[in-house]
Amino acid sequence: MRPSTHPIARAATRCALGAILALALAAPVAQSQESRTPTRKVISIGHHPRVDGLRINFRDHDLERVRGINLTVWSPRHDLGEGVVSGFALGVPLTGVGELTGIGAGVFGFSAEGDVTGITIGGIGAGAGGELRGISLGGIGVGAGGGVRGLAVGGIGVGSGGSVRGIAVGGVGVGSGGSVRGVAVGGIGVGSGGTLRGLAVGGIGAAAGDDARGVLIGGIGAAAGGSLRGIAIGGIGTGAGGRMRGLAIGGIGVGAGGDVTGIALGGIGVGAGGTFRGFGMSGLGVGAPTVVGAAIAPLVGGESVTGVMIAPVLFRTSRDGSLTGSAVSAVTQVRGHQHGLTIGIVNIAESLNGVQLGLVNVVTGNPSGRRVLPLINWGSAR
């Protein structure tokens, strides 16, 4: 029988032949693409991008994925941003991966370009370009470009470009470009570019670029660029750019740009840019525009003072200021209105609703016969 020469039949035949040829050509290509990155099982020696099991290689490059153990001798040849290890990444003496979930360790060091979740150990250092989550130990240091979560211990230091959450211990220091939350201990210092929450102890200092909440202890100083709430102890000083609340102790002084509420003890001075409310004591002076509570220091002063003030040398209010309560000092000078009691060698007030007890008592607003009196002076001005 002769083949059909009908145009439709010829067209159908050509289409069928074309489809068969296309399938024949495509099949080897698909097989070739699949065979480029097959997953080796159990044991692989030398470079292979994908392994499930034990992979042993001198120096990695273009790693894709290892599920199991990746053992190398030296650090990667170049970018391992897509190399993912789930299990163990071990280096004798160095190793590195793109990302790790599991345990990474190197006699000299371990590094990851991305995130690490698990345990990392480096004889010199352990680091990640992303986040370190879990336990990280470095003979010299531990660092992360992202953040640190968990426990990080560095012989010299622990550093994070992001935030730190958990426990961070550095022989020299602990530093974070972001916030710190948890426990941070540095032989020299602890610093946070953001907020600090928890316990921070620095041999020289503990500081937060923003607010601090918790306990800050610095051999020289403890400070917050924002507000400070909790307990702050500085060998030389304790300070806050904003408010301070709680207990603050400074070997030389305690100061805040805003209000201070609580207990403040300074070797030389205690001061607040706003209201001091609570108990303040220092070796030289306590002062704030508004003082409410109790203060003990050789010099105590403010604009509006309410409470009990003990100043062996001088108690003084600013011009047009006031005292409501009592003050005991060698010299009490209320350059405004006194409402209450002052006891001193010399007591001076512009107007008085209360009593002065001392050798010389001056009330410039009293009637002429009672402006200056010995022993006692009184008034009922409002």
C-alpha positions in Angstrom: 0.0 0.0 0.0 1.4 3.4 -0.9 1.8 6.0 1.8 -0.8 8.7 1.8 0.1 11.9 0.0 -2.8 13.9 1.4 -1.5 17.2 2.7 -3.2 16.7 6.1 -1.6 13.3 6.4 1.8 14.6 5.5 1.5 17.4 8.1 0.4 15.0 10.8 3.4 12.8 10.0 5.8 15.6 10.2 4.4 16.8 13.6 4.7 13.3 15.0 8.3 12.9 13.8 9.1 16.3 15.3 7.6 15.4 18.7 9.5 12.1 18.8 12.8 13.9 17.9 12.2 16.5 20.6 11.6 13.9 23.3 14.7 12.0 22.2 16.8 15.2 22.5 15.3 16.4 25.7 15.7 13.1 27.6 19.6 13.2 27.6 19.6 16.9 28.6 17.3 16.3 31.6 19.4 13.3 32.7 22.5 15.4 32.2 21.1 18.3 34.4 20.1 15.8 37.1 23.4 14.1 37.1 25.3 17.4 37.7 24.4 17.5 41.4 23.4 14.0 42.5 23.3 13.4 46.2 26.0 11.0 47.3 25.1 8.7 50.2 27.1 7.4 53.3 30.7 8.5 52.4 32.1 11.0 50.0 35.8 11.8 49.7 36.8 14.9 47.8 34.7 17.8 46.5 31.1 16.9 45.9 28.3 19.5 46.2 25.6 17.3 47.8 26.2 14.6 50.4 24.1 12.7 52.8 26.4 11.1 55.3 30.2 11.7 55.8 31.9 14.1 53.5 35.7 14.6 53.6 37.3 17.3 51.6 40.5 19.4 51.8 39.0 22.7 50.9 35.4 23.4 50.0 34.1 25.4 47.0 30.6 25.7 45.5 29.2 23.6 48.3 25.4 23.1 48.1 24.3 20.8 50.9 25.6 18.3 53.5 23.3 16.4 55.8 25.5 14.6 58.2 29.3 15.4 58.7 31.3 17.8 56.7 35.0 17.4 57.5 37.6 19.8 55.9 41.2 20.8 56.4 41.1 24.4 55.4 38.8 27.4 55.1 36.6 27.6 52.0 38.1 28.8 48.7 35.4 31.4 48.1 31.8 32.3 48.7 29.8 29.7 50.5 26.6 31.7 50.8 24.5 28.8 49.6 26.3 26.0 51.3 24.1 24.5 54.0 25.3 21.9 56.5 22.8 20.1 58.7 24.7 18.1 61.3 28.4 18.6 61.9 30.9 20.9 60.3 34.4 20.1 61.5 37.7 21.7 60.5 41.2 20.5 61.1 42.3 23.2 61.5 39.7 25.5 59.8 36.3 25.2 58.3 33.5 27.4 57.1 30.0 27.0 55.7 27.2 29.1 54.3 24.7 28.2 57.0 24.8 25.6 59.8 22.2 23.8 61.8 24.0 21.6 64.3 27.6 21.7 65.5 30.5 23.6 64.0 34.0 23.3 65.3 37.5 24.2 64.1 40.9 23.7 65.8 41.7 27.2 64.8 38.3 28.6 63.9 34.9 28.2 62.5 32.9 30.6 60.4 29.6 30.9 58.6 28.6 33.4 56.0 24.9 33.2 57.0 23.1 32.0 60.2 24.2 29.4 62.6 21.8 27.4 64.9 23.4 25.1 67.3 26.9 24.9 68.9 30.0 26.6 67.4 33.5 26.2 68.8 36.7 27.8 67.5 40.2 27.5 69.0 40.8 31.1 68.0 37.4 32.3 67.1 33.8 31.5 66.0 31.7 33.8 63.9 28.8 34.2 61.6 27.9 36.8 59.0 24.3 36.4 60.1 23.0 35.3 63.5 24.5 33.0 66.0 21.9 31.0 67.9 22.8 28.5 70.6 26.2 28.1 72.2 29.3 29.8 70.8 32.8 29.5 72.2 35.9 31.2 70.9 39.4 31.1 72.3 39.9 34.7 71.3 36.5 35.9 70.3 33.0 35.3 69.1 31.3 37.5 66.6 28.2 37.8 64.5 27.2 40.4 61.9 23.6 39.8 62.7 22.8 39.0 66.3 23.8 36.6 69.1 21.2 34.4 70.8 22.0 32.0 73.6 25.4 31.6 75.3 28.5 33.3 73.8 31.9 33.2 75.4 35.1 34.7 74.0 38.5 34.7 75.6 39.0 38.3 74.5 35.5 39.4 73.5 32.1 38.9 72.1 30.8 41.2 69.5 27.5 41.5 67.6 26.5 43.9 64.8 22.9 43.3 65.9 21.4 42.5 69.2 22.5 40.1 72.0 20.0 37.9 73.7 21.1 35.5 76.5 24.5 35.3 78.2 27.6 36.9 76.7 31.0 36.8 78.4 34.2 38.4 77.1 37.6 38.4 78.7 38.0 42.0 77.6 34.6 43.1 76.6 31.1 42.5 75.2 29.8 44.8 72.5 26.6 45.1 70.6 25.6 47.4 67.8 22.0 46.8 68.8 20.4 46.0 72.1 21.5 43.6 74.9 19.1 41.5 76.8 20.2 39.0 79.4 23.6 38.8 81.1 26.7 40.5 79.7 30.1 40.4 81.5 33.2 42.0 80.1 36.7 42.1 81.8 37.0 45.7 80.7 33.6 46.7 79.6 30.1 46.0 78.3 28.5 48.3 75.7 25.3 48.4 73.8 24.4 50.7 70.9 20.8 50.3 71.8 18.9 49.3 74.9 20.2 47.2 77.7 18.0 44.8 79.7 19.2 42.5 82.5 22.7 42.3 84.1 25.7 44.1 82.7 29.1 43.9 84.5 32.2 45.6 83.1 35.6 45.8 84.8 35.9 49.4 83.6 32.4 50.3 82.5 28.9 49.2 81.5 27.0 51.5 79.1 24.0 51.6 76.9 23.5 54.0 74.0 19.8 54.1 74.7 17.7 53.0 77.7 19.0 50.6 80.4 16.8 48.4 82.6 18.2 46.0 85.3 21.6 46.0 87.0 24.6 47.9 85.6 28.0 47.6 87.3 31.2 49.3 86.1 34.6 49.5 87.7 34.8 53.1 86.5 31.3 53.9 85.4 27.8 52.8 84.5 25.8 54.9 82.1 22.9 55.1 79.7 22.3 57.5 76.9 18.6 57.3 77.6 16.8 56.5 80.8 18.2 54.2 83.4 16.0 52.0 85.7 17.1 49.5 88.3 20.5 49.4 90.0 23.6 51.2 88.6 27.0 51.2 90.3 30.0 52.9 89.0 33.4 53.1 90.6 33.8 56.7 89.5 30.3 57.6 88.3 26.9 56.7 87.3 24.9 58.7 84.8 21.9 58.8 82.4 21.1 61.2 79.6 17.4 60.9 80.5 15.6 59.7 83.6 17.1 57.6 86.4 15.0 55.4 88.7 16.1 53.0 91.4 19.4 52.8 93.2 22.4 54.6 91.8 25.9 54.7 93.4 28.9 56.5 92.0 32.4 56.7 93.6 32.6 60.3 92.5 29.1 61.1 91.5 25.6 60.3 90.2 23.9 62.4 87.6 21.0 62.5 85.2 19.9 64.9 82.5 16.3 64.3 83.5 14.6 63.3 86.7 16.1 61.0 89.4 13.7 58.9 91.5 14.9 56.6 94.2 18.2 56.4 96.1 21.3 58.2 94.8 24.7 58.0 96.6 27.7 59.9 95.2 31.2 60.2 96.7 31.3 63.9 95.7 28.0 64.8 94.2 24.4 63.9 93.2 22.5 65.9 90.6 19.5 65.9 88.3 18.6 68.2 85.5 14.9 67.8 86.4 13.3 66.7 89.6 15.2 64.7 92.3 12.7 62.6 94.2 13.8 60.3 96.9 17.0 60.1 99.1 20.3 61.6 98.0 23.6 61.6 99.9 27.1 62.7 98.8 30.4 63.8 100.2 30.0 67.3 98.8 26.7 68.3 97.3 23.1 67.3 96.3 21.3 69.6 93.9 18.5 69.8 91.3 16.0 72.4 90.1 13.3 70.5 92.2 14.2 68.4 95.2 11.5 66.3 96.9 12.4 63.9 99.7 15.5 63.9 101.8 19.1 64.9 101.2 22.3 64.7 103.2 25.5 66.5 102.0 27.7 69.4 103.0 25.9 71.5 100.3 22.3 71.0 99.4 20.3 73.3 97.1 17.6 73.7 94.5 14.9 76.0 93.2 11.9 74.3 94.8 12.8 72.1 97.7 10.3 69.9 99.7 11.3 67.5 102.5 14.1 67.2 105.0 17.5 68.6 104.1 20.6 68.2 106.2 23.6 70.2 105.0 26.4 70.8 107.5 27.8 73.7 105.5 25.1 75.4 103.4 21.5 74.9 102.4 20.4 77.3 99.7 17.6 77.9 97.2 18.0 79.7 94.0 16.5 83.2 93.6 12.7 83.1 93.9 12.9 79.6 95.2 11.2 77.9 98.1 11.5 75.5 100.9 8.6 73.4 102.2 9.7 71.2 105.1 12.8 71.6 107.2 16.5 72.3 106.7 19.4 71.9 109.1 22.7 73.6 108.2 25.3 76.0 109.4 23.8 78.5 107.0 20.3 78.2 105.6 19.5 80.7 102.8 16.0 80.6 101.3 16.1 83.2 98.5 12.3 83.1 98.4 9.6 81.7 100.6 10.2 79.3 103.5 7.3 77.2 104.7 8.4 75.2 107.7 11.5 75.0 110.0 15.2 75.9 109.5 17.9 75.3 112.1 21.3 76.8 111.7 23.9 79.2 113.0 22.6 81.7 110.5 19.1 81.5 108.9 18.0 83.7 106.1 14.6 83.9 104.3 12.9 86.5 102.2 9.4 85.5 103.5 8.5 83.0 106.2 5.5 80.9 107.2 7.2 78.9 110.0 10.1 79.2 112.4 13.9 79.9 112.3 16.1 78.6 115.1 19.7 79.9 115.3 22.1 82.5 116.5 21.1 84.9 113.8 17.7 84.7 112.1 16.8 87.0 109.2 13.4 87.4 107.5 13.6 90.3 105.1 9.8 90.3 104.6 8.9 90.6 108.3 7.9 93.8 110.0 10.9 96.0 110.8 11.1 94.9 114.5 11.4 91.2 113.6 13.6 91.2 110.5 16.7 90.2 112.4 16.4 88.3 115.7 18.7 86.1 117.8 17.8 82.5 118.7 14.3 82.5 117.1 12.3 84.2 114.4 8.9 83.4 113.0 6.4 84.5 110.4 3.0 83.7 108.9 3.4 85.0 105.4 1.6 83.0 102.6 
